[in-house]
Amino acid sequence: MKAFKPLSVVLSLWIMLWLMAACTLPIGQPAPAPSLAPEASTSQTPASPPPAETPTAPPPARQTITPENAASLVEYGKLPVTYPQGLVWAPDSQAFGFYVSDSSLPSPAVYTARLESLPSLSIFNLPAGNRLYAVAPDLKTAALSSDNTRVLLVDFTSGSTLQTIVPGYTLNAASFSPDNRWLLTTSADTWAATLWDASSGAQVKTLTGFQTAAPVYGASVGADNATLLWFARATLQTQDITSGQMGPTFSHEDFISAFALSRDGNLLVTAAGGTFNGEFVPLVYLWDARSGAKRLEIPLSAPAWALALSSDSRLLALAVGSQIIFYDTGTGQQVAALDGHTDTVTGLAFSPDGSALLTSSADNSVRVWLLP
């Protein structure tokens, strides 16, 4: 395996671009959504009494993606979209969303779709002069800011403002917890993160305790909805949200390019460059999130720019170049690889029920993968 150069400079530029967003179109009714499916034909029939209404049948059950069957995944749907980001699933695992926000585009927008309706999708334009921070798992709420001193929670399907949150500091970033219960804001003035009730807008608590010499940091709520993940350059540290107690510190030799916490809060996965068998190479680390002990190191052919854990944490998906590579988290062995994207894969998200994988790429597409 060839050595590679540290990612510090590359990631610095990437983080700056990721944090930039501009908003320029009015919110309100959805923009006309391009239907990618052919139009249905219609024909006239003699008038007849309307049929009796019947309950809507539940969607058919889908298989859970596991290390044993991941190699059988197939592309179920492809949506051509420029610069997609922020992949998010609805709790029912039937609908998903993402957004587009890039300075080279005329306006940011939110996209939503349902599996049974693919490849059709709905597009909602966002208001001018605002920065888009995040889209909530309810696929109705977005967090926006016009001046980085307050956050507007808006229902982008109706155009109404739900809550106005004023944190009292310059905003660094904002994101929703996976269970849609909280909005998390981080301060650009000091190392502090505040949780807000996403329904009422009431402040829940402010968490501090993370310290770093890095000028850029971030925080997010883990998949267990109980742990705050602080990260800055080559360092990540956990914090219990309820007690405020700081957890283990996970140190790396180079910038962390991606990370994820399991839904039970026991497994942490990080991607960063490091020394392996005497060479500096891209690595993925599997950690005991409670104790901080390292479980496994997996060398890669190229850096992983995104990663995701399945709902039961048995399967790890990595975005390595244009490929999606799967590993068994118990053994560290590669079990499958997916081709289909033609440029760097930038985002990965398993559905809550573990039956579908959503991916985004620099090839300007979002794709859905299911078992046949």
C-alpha positions in Angstrom: 0.0 0.0 0.0 1.4 3.4 -1.0 1.8 6.1 1.6 -0.3 9.2 1.2 0.0 12.8 2.3 -1.8 14.0 5.4 -5.3 15.4 4.9 -4.9 18.5 7.0 -4.8 21.1 4.2 -7.4 19.3 2.1 -9.8 19.0 5.0 -9.4 22.7 6.0 -10.5 23.7 2.5 -13.3 21.2 2.5 -14.6 22.3 5.9 -14.7 26.0 4.8 -16.7 25.1 1.7 -19.0 22.9 3.6 -19.9 25.7 6.1 -20.6 28.2 3.3 -24.2 28.5 2.1 -26.3 31.2 0.6 -30.1 31.4 0.2 -31.8 33.4 -2.5 -35.3 32.3 -3.3 -38.7 32.7 -1.5 -40.1 29.9 0.6 -43.7 28.8 0.2 -45.3 26.4 -2.2 -43.1 23.7 -3.6 -41.3 24.5 -6.9 -42.6 22.3 -9.8 -40.9 19.0 -9.2 -39.5 17.4 -12.3 -41.0 13.9 -12.6 -38.4 11.6 -13.9 -40.9 8.9 -14.7 -42.9 8.8 -18.0 -46.4 10.4 -17.8 -49.2 8.0 -17.2 -51.7 7.6 -20.0 -55.4 8.1 -19.5 -58.6 6.8 -21.1 -62.3 7.5 -20.7 -64.7 4.8 -19.4 -68.5 4.8 -18.9 -69.6 6.5 -15.6 -70.0 4.1 -12.7 -70.5 4.3 -9.0 -67.2 5.1 -7.2 -65.6 2.1 -5.5 -65.8 1.8 -1.7 -62.8 3.2 0.0 -60.3 0.6 1.4 -57.5 1.1 3.9 -54.1 1.9 2.4 -52.0 -1.2 2.5 -48.8 -1.0 4.5 -45.6 -1.1 2.4 -44.2 -4.5 1.9 -41.6 -5.5 4.4 -38.0 -5.2 3.2 -35.0 -7.3 4.2 -32.5 -5.8 6.6 -29.0 -5.2 5.1 -26.4 -7.4 6.9 -22.8 -8.4 6.4 -24.2 -11.7 5.0 -26.3 -10.1 2.2 -24.7 -6.7 1.5 -23.1 -8.0 -1.6 -26.6 -8.4 -3.1 -27.6 -4.8 -2.9 -28.9 -3.3 -6.1 -29.6 0.3 -7.2 -33.3 0.9 -6.7 -33.5 4.6 -7.7 -31.3 7.4 -9.0 -32.0 11.1 -8.7 -29.9 13.6 -10.8 -29.2 16.5 -8.4 -26.4 19.0 -8.4 -24.3 19.2 -5.2 -26.6 17.1 -2.9 -25.8 17.1 0.8 -27.4 16.5 4.2 -29.0 13.1 3.6 -31.8 12.3 6.1 -34.4 9.6 6.5 -37.9 9.9 7.9 -38.6 7.6 10.9 -40.8 5.4 8.8 -37.9 4.5 6.5 -40.2 5.1 3.5 -39.3 8.8 2.9 -36.0 10.7 2.7 -34.7 14.1 2.0 -31.6 16.2 1.3 -30.7 19.7 0.4 -28.7 21.7 -2.1 -26.8 24.8 -1.0 -23.9 26.0 -3.0 -22.6 29.5 -3.8 -22.5 28.7 -7.5 -26.2 27.9 -7.6 -29.0 30.5 -7.8 -30.7 29.3 -4.6 -30.6 26.5 -2.0 -33.5 24.0 -2.0 -34.8 21.0 0.0 -35.7 17.8 -1.8 -37.9 15.1 -0.5 -39.0 11.8 -1.9 -40.8 8.5 -1.1 -39.5 5.1 -2.1 -42.8 4.1 -3.7 -42.8 7.2 -5.8 -39.3 7.2 -7.1 -37.9 8.6 -9.3 -40.3 11.6 -8.7 -39.5 14.1 -5.9 -40.6 17.3 -4.4 -38.5 20.5 -4.4 -38.9 23.4 -2.0 -37.1 26.7 -2.5 -35.7 28.4 0.5 -35.9 32.2 1.4 -33.5 34.7 0.1 -30.7 36.0 2.4 -30.6 33.0 4.7 -28.1 30.3 5.3 -29.5 26.7 5.4 -28.1 24.8 8.3 -30.0 21.5 8.4 -33.2 19.6 7.5 -35.0 17.7 10.2 -36.0 14.0 10.0 -39.7 15.0 9.9 -38.9 16.2 6.4 -40.9 19.4 7.0 -38.6 21.5 9.2 -35.5 23.4 8.2 -33.1 25.5 10.3 -32.2 28.8 8.7 -30.3 32.0 9.7 -30.0 35.4 8.0 -27.3 36.9 10.3 -25.7 34.0 12.3 -27.2 35.4 15.5 -30.6 33.6 15.4 -32.1 30.5 13.9 -35.5 30.3 12.3 -37.2 26.9 12.3 -39.5 27.0 9.3 -42.0 24.6 7.8 -40.7 24.6 4.3 -43.8 22.7 3.0 -46.1 25.6 4.1 -43.8 28.6 4.3 -44.6 29.3 8.0 -42.1 30.1 10.7 -42.4 27.7 13.6 -39.9 29.1 16.1 -37.2 31.8 16.4 -34.2 30.8 18.5 -31.7 33.4 19.7 -28.7 31.6 21.3 -26.9 34.8 22.5 -23.7 34.1 20.5 -22.5 34.0 17.0 -23.6 30.8 15.4 -21.0 28.3 14.2 -23.5 25.6 13.1 -26.9 24.1 13.8 -28.2 20.5 13.4 -31.1 18.3 14.5 -30.8 15.3 16.7 -31.6 12.0 15.0 -34.9 11.6 16.9 -36.0 15.2 15.9 -36.3 16.2 19.6 -33.6 18.8 19.7 -31.9 21.5 17.6 -28.2 21.8 18.5 -26.4 25.1 18.0 -22.7 25.7 18.5 -21.0 28.9 19.2 -18.3 30.6 17.1 -17.3 32.7 20.1 -16.4 29.9 22.5 -16.5 26.1 22.9 -20.2 25.8 23.8 -23.2 23.8 22.4 -26.8 24.5 23.2 -29.8 22.1 23.0 -33.2 23.6 22.1 -36.6 21.8 22.1 -37.3 21.6 18.4 -41.1 21.8 19.0 -41.3 24.7 21.5 -38.0 26.5 20.8 -37.3 26.4 24.6 -33.6 26.1 25.7 -32.9 22.7 27.2 -29.3 23.2 28.3 -25.8 24.4 27.3 -22.9 22.0 27.3 -19.3 22.9 27.7 -16.1 21.1 28.7 -14.5 20.4 25.4 -11.2 22.1 24.9 -8.9 22.3 21.9 -6.3 24.5 20.4 -7.9 24.1 17.0 -9.6 27.2 15.6 -12.4 25.2 14.1 -14.6 22.7 15.9 -18.0 21.2 15.7 -20.5 19.1 17.7 -23.4 16.8 16.8 -25.8 14.5 18.7 -24.9 10.9 18.2 -27.3 8.2 16.9 -28.1 7.1 20.5 -29.6 10.6 21.1 -27.8 10.6 24.4 -24.2 11.5 23.5 -22.7 14.7 22.2 -19.8 14.2 19.9 -17.3 17.1 19.9 -14.7 17.1 17.1 -11.8 19.3 16.0 -9.1 18.4 13.5 -7.6 15.1 14.8 -9.6 14.9 18.1 -13.0 13.6 19.0 -14.5 13.5 22.5 -17.8 12.3 23.8 -20.0 13.9 26.4 -23.1 12.5 28.2 -26.0 14.9 27.4 -27.9 14.2 30.6 -25.1 14.5 33.2 -22.7 16.7 31.2 -19.9 14.3 32.1 -17.1 14.3 29.5 -16.2 10.9 28.1 -13.0 9.5 26.5 -10.9 11.5 24.1 -10.1 9.8 20.7 -6.9 11.1 19.3 -5.6 10.6 15.7 -2.5 11.4 13.8 -4.3 13.4 11.1 -7.6 15.2 10.5 -10.8 13.1 11.1 -12.7 13.0 7.8 -15.8 11.1 9.0 -17.2 9.5 12.1 -20.3 7.8 13.4 -21.7 6.5 16.8 -23.8 3.4 16.9 -27.5 3.6 18.0 -26.7 1.8 21.3 -23.8 4.2 22.0 -21.2 1.4 22.3 -19.3 1.6 19.1 -17.6 4.7 17.6 -16.1 4.6 14.1 -13.7 7.3 12.9 -11.7 7.8 9.6 -8.3 9.5 9.6 -4.8 9.0 8.3 -2.4 7.0 10.6 0.6 4.8 10.8 -0.1 1.1 9.9 2.8 -1.4 9.6 5.3 1.5 9.4 3.4 3.4 6.6 1.2 6.4 6.9 -2.1 5.4 5.2 -5.8 6.1 5.3 -7.4 4.2 8.2 -10.7 3.5 9.7 -10.7 3.0 13.5 -13.3 1.1 15.5 -13.4 2.1 19.2 -15.2 1.1 22.3 -17.1 4.4 22.8 -17.6 3.9 26.6 -14.0 3.1 27.5 -12.1 4.7 24.7 -10.3 1.4 23.9 -9.4 0.8 20.2 -11.0 -2.4 18.8 -9.8 -2.5 15.2 -7.8 -0.6 12.6 -8.6 -1.1 8.9 -6.2 0.2 6.2 -7.8 1.7 3.1 -6.7 2.4 -0.4 -7.9 6.0 -0.2 -9.4 8.2 2.5 -13.1 7.6 3.6 -15.0 10.9 3.2 -18.2 9.5 4.7 -19.3 6.5 6.7 -22.4 5.0 8.2 -23.3 2.2 10.6 -26.3 -0.1 10.1 -29.1 0.1 12.7 -27.7 -3.0 14.5 -24.1 -1.8 14.1 -23.0 -5.1 12.5 -22.3 -3.5 9.2 -20.1 -0.5 8.3 -20.4 1.3 5.0 -17.5 3.5 3.8 -17.3 6.0 1.0 -13.9 5.4 -0.6 -13.6 7.2 -3.9 -16.6 6.4 -6.1 -17.1 3.1 -4.3 -19.1 2.1 -1.3 -17.2 -0.6 0.7 -18.8 -2.7 3.4 -17.1 -4.2 6.5 -18.2 -6.6 9.2 -17.7 -4.6 12.4 -17.2 -7.8 14.4 -14.3 -9.1 12.3 -13.1 -6.0 10.4 -13.3 -8.0 7.1 -14.6 -6.5 3.9 -17.8 -8.2 2.8 -19.0 -6.2 -0.2 -18.3 -3.3 -2.5 -20.8 -1.3 -4.6 -20.0 0.4 -7.9 -22.4 2.8 -9.6 -21.3 6.3 -8.7 -18.8 7.8 -11.2 -17.3 10.3 -8.8 -16.5 10.7 -5.1 -19.2 9.5 -2.8 -19.9 12.3 -0.3 -22.7 11.0 1.9 -24.1 7.7 3.3 -27.2 7.0 5.4 -28.9 3.7 6.3 -32.6 3.9 6.8 -33.8 3.5 10.5 -35.1 0.0 9.9 -31.8 -1.0 8.2 -33.3 -2.0 4.9 -32.1 0.7 2.6 -29.0 2.7 2.0 -29.0 6.3 0.7 -25.9 7.7 -1.0 -24.9 11.0 -2.5 -22.0 11.8 -4.8 -20.0 14.5 -6.6 -21.3 12.9 -9.8 -24.4 15.0 -9.0 -26.7 12.1 -8.0 -28.5 10.6 -5.0 -29.1 6.9 -5.2 -31.1 4.4 -3.2 -29.9 0.8 -2.7 -32.1 -2.1 -1.6 -31.9 -5.9 -1.5 -33.8 -7.6 -4.4 
